[in-house]
Amino acid sequence: MAETLPAAAVPWAPLLPLAPYGLAFLVGGGLCLLAQLVVDLTPLNPARTMVLAVSLGAVLSGLGLYGPLVRLAGAGASVPLLGFGHVLVQGIIGDMSRHGWVGILGGGLEAAAIGVTSAVVLGYLMALFFRPRG
C-alpha cells in the first residue's frame, strides 16, 4: 500500500486549489504567444492572423481536437480567438443535430451571440463614458 503524506509535509499543498487558474494562464498565454509570433515573424498582418486563429480553432474543433483542450484549460483555451472558432463549430454541430442542415445557417451565430453582443454593448458604453485620445 502506498503511504499518503500529511498535508503539512507538502509545503505547496495550499496552492493546489489554484492549479486550474495556473493551467488556464499557461495555455492562454501560450496561445497568445503563438499568435504574436505569427504576427512578428511572418508577413501576415494582425487582421489576417485573427482570421487564421478563428479558422484554425474551427478546424481543430471540427476534428475533435480543441474540445479536450477547452476541458483541460477552461477559459485559457476558450477566451482566445481559437476559442471563438470552436464556439462557432460547436454551435453548428449542436444546431444540426436539432434542425438538420438548416442548423448550418444559425447554429454558429446563436452560439456566439452572447459574446458578440457583449463586445458591442460594452464597446458602446466605453465610448460613452470615456473620451478617446488622438
Rosetta silent file (secondary structure, phi, psi, omega in degrees, C-alpha in Angstrom):
SEQUENCE: MAETLPAAAVPWAPLLPLAPYGLAFLVGGGLCLLAQLVVDLTPLNPARTMVLAVSLGAVLSGLGLYGPLVRLAGAGASVPLLGFGHVLVQGIIGDMSRHGWVGILGGGLEAAAIGVTSAVVLGYLMALFFRPRG
SCORE:     score description
SCORE:     0.000 S_00000001
   1 L     0.000  137.441  178.907    0.000    0.000    0.000 S_00000001
   2 L   -80.016  137.908  178.234    1.202    3.455   -0.865 S_00000001
   3 L   -87.243  141.221  175.759    1.543    5.848    2.016 S_00000001
   4 L  -100.846  141.157  179.995   -0.011    9.273    1.738 S_00000001
   5 L   -83.381  142.644  174.206    1.813   12.268    3.083 S_00000001
   6 L   -65.317  152.981 -177.608    0.053   14.561    5.527 S_00000001
   7 H   -57.542  -31.445 -179.807   -0.839   17.960    4.100 S_00000001
   8 H   -68.871  -23.265 -178.651    1.711   19.614    6.404 S_00000001
   9 H   -78.202  -17.953  179.879    4.516   17.571    4.778 S_00000001
  10 L  -107.680  105.615 -173.568    3.804   19.099    1.361 S_00000001
  11 L   -65.795  -24.599 -178.977    4.530   22.832    1.577 S_00000001
  12 L   -94.490    7.726 -179.093    2.718   23.677   -1.677 S_00000001
  13 H   -57.605  -38.794  178.804   -0.495   21.800   -0.758 S_00000001
  14 H   -64.061  -18.445 -178.821   -2.458   25.023   -0.019 S_00000001
  15 H   -85.929  -10.468 -177.059   -1.779   26.122   -3.612 S_00000001
  16 H   -57.381  -37.167  176.729   -3.414   23.061   -5.211 S_00000001
  17 H   -63.448  -18.726  179.713   -6.859   24.700   -5.497 S_00000001
  18 H   -87.516   -4.456 -176.406   -5.207   27.400   -7.630 S_00000001
  19 H   -57.740  -41.909  178.977   -3.824   24.879  -10.164 S_00000001
  20 H   -61.241  -34.138  178.248   -6.689   25.261  -12.689 S_00000001
  21 H   -67.946  -40.614  177.502   -6.068   29.022  -12.803 S_00000001
  22 H   -63.672  -41.667  178.646   -2.368   28.462  -13.420 S_00000001
  23 H   -65.175  -42.205  177.372   -3.115   25.975  -16.184 S_00000001
  24 H   -61.901  -41.440  179.084   -5.583   28.384  -17.807 S_00000001
  25 H   -62.812  -44.566 -178.195   -2.963   31.144  -17.597 S_00000001
  26 H   -67.638  -43.955 -179.412   -0.263   28.978  -19.175 S_00000001
  27 H   -68.001  -48.102  179.069   -2.445   27.656  -22.007 S_00000001
  28 H   -61.325  -43.031  177.496   -3.993   31.050  -22.780 S_00000001
  29 H   -64.249  -38.300  177.704   -0.620   32.741  -22.626 S_00000001
  30 H   -64.694  -41.842  178.432    0.883   30.072  -24.877 S_00000001
  31 H   -65.187  -41.259  178.258   -1.854   30.535  -27.473 S_00000001
  32 H   -67.870  -35.639  176.450   -1.404   34.306  -27.386 S_00000001
  33 H   -62.786  -43.667  178.453    2.371   33.889  -27.645 S_00000001
  34 H   -61.199  -42.814  178.461    1.943   31.742  -30.761 S_00000001
  35 H   -62.984  -41.273  179.512   -0.331   34.370  -32.324 S_00000001
  36 H   -65.993  -36.767  176.949    2.176   37.129  -31.533 S_00000001
  37 H   -64.904  -37.620  176.957    4.974   35.087  -33.093 S_00000001
  38 H   -62.972  -42.858  179.467    2.893   34.701  -36.252 S_00000001
  39 H   -64.630  -42.639 -174.117    2.404   38.489  -36.384 S_00000001
  40 H   -77.920  -33.667 -170.264    6.097   39.202  -35.703 S_00000001
  41 H  -106.160   -2.375  179.295    7.761   36.504  -37.821 S_00000001
  42 L  -124.628  165.696  177.913    5.510   36.254  -40.872 S_00000001
  43 L   -77.861    3.252  179.350    4.259   38.789  -43.407 S_00000001
  44 L   -71.037  135.522  176.088    0.693   38.332  -42.106 S_00000001
  45 L   -83.536  169.771 -176.828   -0.830   41.457  -40.620 S_00000001
  46 H   -58.576  -35.784 -179.599   -2.828   41.282  -37.347 S_00000001
  47 H   -64.218  -43.432  178.966   -6.199   41.124  -39.127 S_00000001
  48 H   -69.166  -32.850  176.819   -5.179   38.077  -41.152 S_00000001
  49 H   -65.450  -38.218  178.097   -3.675   36.488  -38.069 S_00000001
  50 H   -66.243  -41.594  177.121   -7.017   36.857  -36.274 S_00000001
  51 H   -63.634  -40.773  177.420   -8.852   35.251  -39.197 S_00000001
  52 H   -61.315  -41.529 -179.229   -6.269   32.463  -39.196 S_00000001
  53 H   -65.741  -44.759  178.879   -6.785   31.903  -35.453 S_00000001
  54 H   -63.576  -43.438 -179.868  -10.584   31.707  -35.736 S_00000001
  55 H   -65.009  -41.924  178.934  -10.318   29.385  -38.734 S_00000001
  56 H   -64.457  -41.273  175.978   -7.756   27.179  -37.031 S_00000001
  57 H   -61.460  -38.999  178.988   -9.934   26.946  -33.925 S_00000001
  58 H   -66.549  -44.105 -179.824  -12.896   25.958  -36.101 S_00000001
  59 H   -65.570  -45.710  179.443  -10.932   23.264  -37.938 S_00000001
  60 H   -62.761  -36.700  177.842   -9.442   21.857  -34.728 S_00000001
  61 H   -67.968  -42.718  178.338  -12.895   21.822  -33.139 S_00000001
  62 H   -62.130  -32.227  177.657  -14.401   20.082  -36.156 S_00000001
  63 L   -83.238   -4.011  179.510  -11.711   17.413  -35.925 S_00000001
  64 L    81.029   16.956 -176.961  -12.432   16.983  -32.213 S_00000001
  65 L   -97.040  -22.508 -175.808   -9.018   18.232  -31.107 S_00000001
  66 H   -88.188  -27.910  179.261   -9.911   21.569  -29.494 S_00000001
  67 H   -56.937  -46.724  177.788  -12.647   20.334  -27.140 S_00000001
  68 H   -60.951  -33.738  178.070  -10.208   18.395  -24.919 S_00000001
  69 H   -68.088  -37.866  177.339   -8.017   21.495  -24.635 S_00000001
  70 H   -66.031  -40.478  178.076  -11.028   23.566  -23.537 S_00000001
  71 H   -66.115  -33.270 -179.475  -11.942   20.930  -20.938 S_00000001
  72 H   -75.846  -47.671 -171.095   -8.345   20.915  -19.667 S_00000001
  73 H  -105.340   -5.762  177.665   -7.624   24.656  -19.602 S_00000001
  74 L    59.881 -125.974 -176.552  -11.092   26.217  -19.389 S_00000001
  75 H   -63.858  -23.264  177.797  -11.011   29.940  -20.094 S_00000001
  76 H   -62.234  -27.140  178.590   -7.356   29.722  -21.090 S_00000001
  77 H  -104.497  -23.378 -175.269   -8.455   27.931  -24.258 S_00000001
  78 H   -91.774  -20.604 -178.355  -11.944   29.338  -24.752 S_00000001
  79 L   -81.060  -41.223  178.302  -11.207   33.080  -24.469 S_00000001
  80 L   -61.566  168.447 -174.823   -8.545   33.475  -27.224 S_00000001
  81 H   -60.910  -26.936  174.807   -9.729   33.693  -30.834 S_00000001
  82 H   -60.862  -34.908  177.697   -9.220   29.982  -31.389 S_00000001
  83 H   -65.842  -30.311  177.390  -11.977   29.513  -28.815 S_00000001
  84 H   -67.014  -42.096  175.096  -14.312   31.689  -30.906 S_00000001
  85 H   -61.815  -39.127  177.718  -13.860   29.327  -33.863 S_00000001
  86 H   -62.502  -44.508  179.625  -14.515   26.415  -31.503 S_00000001
  87 H   -62.526  -42.229  179.286  -17.753   28.021  -30.257 S_00000001
  88 H   -60.118  -47.981 -177.797  -18.959   28.612  -33.816 S_00000001
  89 H   -67.239  -41.032  179.570  -18.376   24.998  -34.858 S_00000001
  90 H   -65.694  -35.062  175.777  -19.886   23.542  -31.692 S_00000001
  91 H   -64.956  -41.078  178.406  -22.967   25.725  -32.195 S_00000001
  92 H   -65.321  -44.188 -179.946  -23.317   24.498  -35.770 S_00000001
  93 H   -62.466  -44.107  179.656  -22.897   20.866  -34.722 S_00000001
  94 H   -64.835  -42.018 -179.403  -25.467   21.237  -31.944 S_00000001
  95 H   -71.624  -32.154  176.467  -27.982   23.025  -34.159 S_00000001
  96 H   -66.116  -34.083  178.812  -27.529   20.498  -36.959 S_00000001
  97 H   -69.701  -25.768  179.009  -28.422   17.695  -34.565 S_00000001
  98 H   -91.617  -39.030 -171.137  -31.669   19.526  -33.709 S_00000001
  99 H  -119.134    4.303 -178.402  -32.646   21.115  -37.032 S_00000001
 100 H    75.761 -149.240 -174.968  -30.726   19.212  -39.704 S_00000001
 101 H   -64.297  -21.585  177.657  -28.905   21.091  -42.448 S_00000001
 102 H   -64.514  -25.009  179.605  -30.663   24.343  -41.559 S_00000001
 103 H   -61.492  -20.879  177.827  -28.530   24.346  -38.399 S_00000001
 104 H   -63.349  -35.126 -175.151  -25.514   25.326  -40.509 S_00000001
 105 H   -73.637  -40.537 -172.665  -27.059   28.752  -41.059 S_00000001
 106 H  -113.453  -14.159 -173.973  -27.921   29.738  -37.499 S_00000001
 107 H   -61.195  -46.282 -179.567  -26.067   27.450  -35.123 S_00000001
 108 H   -67.083  -39.345  179.660  -22.786   29.334  -35.030 S_00000001
 109 H   -66.828  -40.187  179.430  -24.478   32.705  -34.745 S_00000001
 110 H   -65.262  -41.189 -177.834  -26.717   31.527  -31.933 S_00000001
 111 H   -68.595  -34.175 -176.063  -23.797   30.032  -30.002 S_00000001
 112 H   -96.318    0.196 -173.036  -21.618   33.144  -30.354 S_00000001
 113 H   -60.258  -40.430 -176.397  -24.370   35.733  -29.926 S_00000001
 114 H   -66.245  -38.870  179.169  -23.737   36.460  -26.250 S_00000001
 115 H   -68.350  -43.606 -179.947  -20.036   37.127  -26.803 S_00000001
 116 H   -67.436  -43.985  179.512  -20.568   39.365  -29.810 S_00000001
 117 H   -61.653  -42.840  178.501  -23.435   41.239  -28.150 S_00000001
 118 H   -60.959  -42.738 -179.417  -21.371   41.793  -25.008 S_00000001
 119 H   -63.301  -42.656 -178.995  -18.462   43.171  -27.037 S_00000001
 120 H   -67.195  -47.476 -177.586  -20.699   45.596  -28.940 S_00000001
 121 H   -65.495  -45.454  179.989  -22.615   46.817  -25.878 S_00000001
 122 H   -66.996  -36.789  175.662  -19.523   47.209  -23.700 S_00000001
 123 H   -62.421  -41.185  178.006  -17.643   48.943  -26.518 S_00000001
 124 H   -64.440  -44.687  179.388  -20.519   51.385  -26.901 S_00000001
 125 H   -62.469  -40.415  178.162  -20.628   52.056  -23.143 S_00000001
 126 H   -63.529  -38.238  178.514  -16.878   52.672  -23.038 S_00000001
 127 H   -66.376  -31.770  178.540  -17.242   55.146  -25.910 S_00000001
 128 H   -72.483  -41.898 -171.952  -19.966   56.976  -23.983 S_00000001
 129 H   -90.187  -21.907 -176.681  -18.124   57.221  -20.675 S_00000001
 130 L  -122.549  145.044 -178.261  -14.525   57.709  -21.803 S_00000001
 131 L   -96.775  120.223  179.705  -13.058   60.188  -24.221 S_00000001
 132 L   -71.523  145.825  177.686  -10.698   58.630  -26.769 S_00000001
 133 L   -96.976  146.205  173.159   -7.400   60.371  -27.313 S_00000001
 134 L    97.659    0.000    0.000   -5.965   61.090  -30.741 S_00000001
